[in-house]
Amino acid sequence: MISEPTGRAAGPYDAAFLPRLRMSFRAVPEPVTEPVAKFGGQPVWLDGPAWPVHPRTGEPLVFIGQFRVPGDEVRLAYLFLHEEGMVMGGDTPEDGEAVVLVQPGGRIPSFASIGPPGTQGRTLWRWGPDHAEVPVEWLTDLTPMPPELDEAANRAAAFSRWLRGGGPKADFPEGEEPREFLGGEAVYPNDQAFGIDASWRFLCQFEDRGAREEDPFFLNFGYGSGFVFVSQDHLEGRFMWDCS
């Protein structure tokens, strides 16, 4: 199952893709080579390798995962992040420390630095025995969001919209809302998409994790979430992270 473009979104606070689909992770017996959503492993390039590097040091960024961009054509958004002191990504969406590449036919962001042919960095990992960093790969299944969780996310988005002055008064959302999904309206920890203007469309979000041995991978956003966006024409991407 995959969401479909709505054609109605006006920016990162609207639902650019529907329905909202829940993300879950499934271990793979062998490396993934198909253009499907996943975390870790190696990128399944559709236009050929283009590994981003840090714009100042030249160090390859860490491959986090790839996500299906809804639409008639099979298109992937690849996420790469700089890791410094185990904190992922940079201070702003356009500092070159977080790069989203879209293939096929995508545009490389103007701030991104692509390494020379053959460049390859490390991939997503988890903690292993004796604090070893073990590379991982997880298929990302997309399934219908349970109605009660979908409604909880909508209530949270409506409350955030009111706080930003972009909608009618809404009650404070009670209970837990989902934090890992593709499509629908995002649930922002601090009610807005920092550094992301109205030209970008929300694609998906996911939580950080990694402190527990059973966690599938390590991501550090300060106990927050990461958010992937695409342009109106689905050919360029951005990433933002935020914490409560």
C-alpha positions in Angstrom: 0.0 0.0 0.0 1.2 3.5 -0.8 -0.2 7.0 -0.2 -1.3 9.1 -3.2 -0.6 12.8 -3.8 -3.6 15.0 -2.8 -2.7 17.9 -5.1 -4.1 20.2 -2.5 -1.3 20.9 0.0 -0.1 24.4 0.4 3.0 23.6 2.5 4.5 21.4 5.2 1.5 21.7 7.5 -1.1 20.2 5.0 -1.6 16.7 3.9 0.3 16.4 0.6 -0.2 12.6 0.5 -3.1 10.4 1.8 -3.9 8.2 3.5 -1.6 8.4 6.4 0.3 5.1 6.7 2.0 3.7 9.8 5.6 2.6 9.5 6.9 -0.6 11.1 10.2 -2.4 10.7 10.9 -5.9 9.5 14.3 -7.6 9.5 15.5 -8.9 6.1 17.3 -12.2 5.5 19.5 -10.7 2.7 20.4 -7.3 1.4 17.5 -5.3 -0.2 18.0 -4.6 -3.9 14.5 -3.4 -4.8 13.3 0.2 -4.7 11.3 -0.1 -1.5 11.1 1.8 1.7 13.8 0.8 4.2 16.2 1.9 6.9 19.9 1.1 6.7 21.7 -1.2 4.3 22.9 0.3 1.1 21.0 2.8 -1.1 19.1 1.2 -4.0 20.1 3.9 -6.6 17.8 4.5 -9.5 19.9 7.1 -11.3 23.4 5.8 -10.2 25.4 6.4 -7.0 25.7 10.0 -5.7 26.9 9.7 -2.1 26.8 13.1 -0.2 29.7 14.3 1.9 30.1 16.9 4.5 30.5 20.3 2.8 33.5 21.3 4.9 35.4 18.1 5.8 34.5 15.9 2.8 33.5 13.1 5.2 30.8 10.8 3.7 27.4 11.3 5.4 25.7 8.3 7.0 23.0 6.6 4.9 19.8 6.5 7.0 17.2 5.1 4.7 15.1 5.5 1.6 11.4 6.2 1.3 8.9 5.8 -1.5 7.6 9.1 -2.9 3.9 8.6 -3.7 2.9 9.0 -7.3 2.6 7.0 -10.6 6.4 6.7 -11.1 8.6 4.7 -8.7 10.7 7.4 -7.0 12.8 7.2 -3.9 13.9 9.9 -1.4 17.3 8.9 0.1 18.3 10.4 3.5 21.9 11.0 4.5 22.9 12.6 7.8 26.1 13.8 9.4 26.9 12.2 12.7 28.8 14.3 15.3 29.0 13.1 18.8 26.2 10.7 18.0 23.8 13.5 17.2 22.4 13.2 13.7 21.9 16.0 11.2 22.8 19.7 11.3 21.5 22.9 12.8 19.4 23.9 9.7 17.8 22.0 6.8 20.3 23.6 4.3 23.7 23.5 6.0 24.7 20.4 4.0 24.8 18.1 7.1 21.4 16.6 6.2 20.8 15.7 2.5 17.7 14.2 0.9 18.3 13.1 -2.7 15.4 12.1 -5.0 15.8 9.6 -7.9 15.1 9.2 -10.7 15.3 12.6 -12.4 15.7 14.5 -9.1 17.6 17.7 -8.4 20.6 17.7 -6.1 20.1 20.5 -3.5 22.3 23.5 -4.1 23.9 23.2 -0.6 24.7 19.4 -1.0 28.2 18.2 -1.7 28.4 15.0 -3.6 31.6 12.9 -3.3 33.7 11.7 -6.2 32.8 8.4 -8.0 33.2 5.5 -5.6 32.4 7.4 -2.5 30.6 5.4 0.1 30.0 6.1 3.8 28.7 3.9 6.5 25.1 3.0 7.0 22.6 3.0 9.9 23.7 0.9 12.9 22.6 -0.3 16.3 24.5 -1.1 19.5 25.9 -4.6 19.6 27.9 -6.5 22.3 30.5 -4.5 24.1 29.1 -1.3 22.6 30.1 -2.4 19.0 28.3 -0.5 16.3 26.6 -3.1 14.1 25.3 -2.2 10.6 21.6 -2.9 10.2 18.9 -3.0 7.4 15.2 -3.0 8.0 12.4 -3.1 5.5 9.8 -0.5 6.3 6.3 -1.8 6.0 3.5 0.7 5.4 0.1 -0.3 6.7 -3.2 1.5 7.3 -3.1 3.7 10.4 -5.6 2.5 13.0 -8.5 5.0 13.0 -8.0 6.1 16.6 -4.3 6.9 16.0 -5.1 8.6 12.8 -7.6 10.8 14.6 -5.1 11.5 17.4 -2.6 12.7 14.9 -5.2 14.9 13.3 -6.1 16.4 16.7 -2.4 17.1 17.4 -2.0 18.7 14.0 -5.1 20.9 14.5 -3.8 22.1 17.9 -0.5 23.0 16.4 -2.2 24.8 13.5 -4.1 26.9 16.0 -1.0 27.7 18.0 0.7 29.0 14.8 -2.3 31.1 14.1 -3.3 29.1 11.0 -6.5 27.6 12.1 -9.5 27.7 14.4 -9.2 27.2 18.2 -8.5 23.5 19.0 -8.4 21.6 22.2 -5.1 20.4 23.7 -4.7 16.8 22.4 -5.0 14.2 25.1 -3.2 10.8 25.0 -0.4 9.6 22.7 -0.4 10.3 19.0 1.6 8.3 16.4 5.2 9.4 15.6 6.2 7.2 12.7 4.2 7.4 9.5 4.1 8.5 5.9 1.5 10.9 4.5 -1.2 13.0 6.3 -0.3 16.0 8.4 2.8 15.8 10.5 3.0 15.9 14.3 5.7 18.4 15.2 7.2 18.3 18.7 7.2 22.1 18.9 4.2 22.7 16.6 6.1 23.9 13.5 8.5 22.9 10.8 11.6 25.0 11.6 13.5 26.2 8.5 11.0 24.6 6.1 9.0 27.1 4.0 5.7 26.8 2.3 7.2 25.4 -0.9 7.9 22.0 0.8 5.5 19.1 1.3 5.6 16.7 4.3 6.5 13.2 3.3 7.2 11.2 6.5 8.4 11.3 10.1 10.1 8.9 12.5 11.3 8.9 16.1 14.9 8.6 17.3 15.9 5.5 19.3 18.8 3.3 20.2 19.3 3.4 24.0 17.8 -0.1 24.5 19.4 -3.3 23.3 16.1 -4.3 21.5 16.0 -1.1 19.4 16.3 -1.8 15.7 18.8 1.1 15.1 20.4 4.1 16.6 19.2 7.6 15.8 19.7 10.6 18.0 17.5 13.7 17.6 17.6 14.6 21.3 14.7 12.4 22.1 12.8 13.9 19.2 11.8 13.1 15.6 13.1 13.4 12.1 10.9 14.8 9.2 11.4 14.3 5.4 9.9 16.8 2.9 9.7 16.9 -0.9 9.3 19.7 -3.3 6.0 20.4 -5.1 7.2 18.5 -8.2 8.6 15.6 -6.0 12.1 16.1 -7.4 14.0 17.6 -4.5 14.0 16.9 -0.7 14.7 18.4 2.7 15.2 17.1 6.2 14.5 18.6 9.6 14.7 17.2 13.1 13.2 18.6 16.3 12.9 17.6 19.9 10.5 18.4 22.8 
